Amino acid sequence: MNTKVLILLGLVAAVAADKRPAPSLAYGAPRASSEEFESPKYGFDWAVQDSETGNDFAQQEARDDDNTRGSYTVQLPDGRRQTVTYVVDGDSGYVADVQYQGEARYPDSDEVRPPSPRYGAP
């Protein structure tokens, strides 16, 4: 009797696994959206200037559809200021112009590393 029940349950499981979804439940192309699409437009800018630490950073960007223009400025550790001006015009890619202001300064090794403390005899 147990064998008959196991065979019957096996057949029911096989039939249930072989069923395909009804045509109304089948996957297809997505339906058209009723939402309207607006082309992206934005603009922003920010800046950080701290004379105590020497931090000087800024960025600005504006986008209208596929055209983006912007720039950012960074105070480099060697004392120069780097400004990158960029344009992204549709599918033409990212085009950047990099400029440097100032002259690179490299401190002497004594300026980089503070002198070691001198210890005397106790």
Wavefront OBJ file of the C-alpha trace (Angstrom):
o trace
v 0.000 0.000 0.000
v 2.816 2.402 0.879
v 4.408 1.750 -2.476
v 1.218 2.679 -4.304
v 0.906 5.944 -2.333
v 4.552 6.858 -3.052
v 4.126 6.165 -6.764
v 0.908 8.200 -6.857
v 2.603 11.148 -5.047
v 5.549 10.925 -7.437
v 3.230 11.075 -10.466
v 1.334 14.058 -9.007
v 4.622 15.894 -8.365
v 5.873 15.182 -11.903
v 2.617 16.402 -13.472
v 2.585 19.551 -11.298
v 6.213 20.361 -12.191
v 5.540 19.959 -15.928
v 2.658 22.440 -16.050
v 3.435 25.605 -17.970
v 1.949 28.992 -17.107
v -1.144 30.064 -18.984
v -0.501 32.429 -21.928
v -1.845 35.390 -19.909
v 0.854 34.767 -17.265
v 3.715 34.319 -19.707
v 6.528 36.840 -19.721
v 6.686 39.308 -22.567
v 7.881 42.749 -23.536
v 7.275 45.449 -20.928
v 4.214 47.603 -21.373
v 4.667 51.183 -22.505
v 5.022 53.607 -19.617
v 2.591 56.457 -19.203
v 5.257 58.547 -17.420
v 6.677 61.479 -19.314
v 10.445 61.611 -19.716
v 12.269 64.847 -18.999
v 15.826 65.345 -20.114
v 18.237 65.755 -17.180
v 19.024 69.336 -16.166
v 20.941 70.344 -13.061
v 23.643 72.615 -11.757
v 25.686 72.684 -8.548
v 28.814 74.143 -7.008
v 30.688 73.956 -3.721
v 33.956 75.202 -2.252
v 36.178 74.619 0.788
v 38.827 77.168 1.752
v 40.667 76.852 5.061
v 43.669 79.155 5.436
v 44.822 77.393 8.622
v 45.329 74.014 6.917
v 45.809 75.305 3.371
v 42.879 73.297 2.038
v 41.451 74.867 -1.099
v 38.978 72.760 -3.087
v 36.058 73.678 -5.354
v 33.796 72.153 -7.970
v 31.009 73.355 -10.244
v 28.998 71.477 -12.854
v 25.977 72.096 -15.068
v 24.101 69.605 -17.223
v 21.478 70.146 -19.892
v 20.320 66.940 -21.584
v 23.461 65.153 -22.872
v 25.756 68.177 -22.494
v 27.722 68.577 -19.278
v 30.257 71.282 -18.436
v 32.180 71.755 -15.246
v 35.443 72.251 -13.440
v 37.131 71.387 -10.177
v 40.099 72.863 -8.343
v 42.480 71.137 -5.925
v 45.352 72.500 -3.830
v 48.179 70.008 -4.426
v 50.649 69.005 -1.690
v 53.527 70.601 -3.642
v 51.867 74.033 -3.371
v 50.429 74.265 -6.878
v 46.752 74.659 -7.595
v 45.312 72.260 -10.190
v 42.198 73.220 -12.159
v 40.467 70.706 -14.415
v 37.843 72.049 -16.821
v 35.814 69.362 -18.568
v 33.098 68.913 -21.168
v 30.935 65.900 -21.936
v 29.027 66.493 -25.163
v 26.644 63.621 -25.903
v 28.479 60.462 -26.901
v 31.783 62.236 -27.654
v 33.136 61.315 -24.224
v 34.892 63.169 -21.421
v 37.264 65.918 -22.622
v 39.385 67.599 -19.945
v 41.776 70.554 -19.895
v 44.199 70.495 -16.930
v 45.939 73.697 -15.793
v 48.390 74.368 -12.950
v 48.946 77.668 -11.136
v 52.012 78.330 -9.048
v 55.364 76.642 -8.801
v 55.985 73.269 -7.191
v 57.835 73.534 -3.869
v 59.535 70.573 -2.305
v 60.679 71.087 1.284
v 64.139 70.076 2.425
v 64.373 66.771 4.244
v 64.695 68.642 7.588
v 61.369 70.387 6.947
v 59.597 67.136 6.135
v 60.871 65.215 9.144
v 61.053 67.022 12.477
v 64.446 66.747 14.164
v 64.839 63.863 16.603
v 64.831 64.799 20.276
v 68.259 64.674 21.887
v 68.488 62.694 25.043
v 71.158 63.340 27.611
v 72.605 61.122 30.287
v 70.418 60.727 33.386
l 1 2 3 4 5 6 7 8 9 10 11 12 13 14 15 16 17 18 19 20 21 22 23 24 25 26 27 28 29 30 31 32 33 34 35 36 37 38 39 40 41 42 43 44 45 46 47 48 49 50 51 52 53 54 55 56 57 58 59 60 61 62 63 64 65 66 67 68 69 70 71 72 73 74 75 76 77 78 79 80 81 82 83 84 85 86 87 88 89 90 91 92 93 94 95 96 97 98 99 100 101 102 103 104 105 106 107 108 109 110 111 112 113 114 115 116 117 118 119 120 121 122
